[in-house]
Amino acid sequence: MRSRIATALLLVGVVGAFLALTSTLGALRLPGDQQGYAPAQPIAFSHRLHAGELQIDCLYCHFGAEKSRHAGIPAESVCMNCHKIVTAPLGAIRAEDEQARKESRKARPVVSPELRKLYTAMALDDRLQPDPEQTPKPIEWVRVHSVPDFVYFDHRAHVMAGVACQRCHGPVETMERVH
């Protein structure tokens, strides 16, 4: 009887240890094991729209790739070069214009929910002016691409050699969410 209990306990322990180990290893992201990793970001940004449809060059936003080893996340001020004027998709603006015309009123400003997050992080008011009652907060972007600590990678050398961003990062211009 004792040997059956000991065997059962040993079996439960081995199975439990195996499950704990495999679940822990499954959560690790090993170097080169980033295929399909597309984390949700604090602001949904469509590379498909910006780099694809609008054909904005990668280096317009990621200008650090020409000047340093890191391409970097663009500063909010880069976004504001366009988004101080473009505050929502054209369809949403047209819909508001149409509704205002039907109701015989002046059209209201339309701001997309994602751009509202940008403006809030920058502590901007509804006129996109600094709001003295708010404090700007950094946007906590989630890193998508990384290399192990022992690897030295310099974007600058690759950009200057004419290597297309897509060579390493894939067809970013088709990605709604970068992976």
Number of C-alpha atoms within 10 A of each C-alpha: 6 7 8 9 10 11 12 12 12 12 12 12 12 12 12 12 12 12 12 12 11 11 11 10 11 10 8 9 10 11 9 10 9 13 8 8 13 16 13 13 15 13 15 13 16 16 21 18 15 17 19 17 11 11 12 14 13 18 14 12 18 17 18 17 22 17 15 13 15 15 19 13 12 14 12 16 11 13 13 16 10 10 17 14 9 15 21 17 11 11 9 14 19 13 13 17 18 13 15 14 12 9 10 9 10 11 16 11 12 18 18 13 13 15 20 18 16 20 23 20 17 21 18 19 15 12 9 16 12 16 15 10 8 13 13 14 11 11 16 10 12 11 10 13 13 11 11 10 6 6 8 8 13 15 19 18 15 15 16 11 9 9 12 12 16 11 9 9 11 13 16 21 22 16 17 16 17 22 16
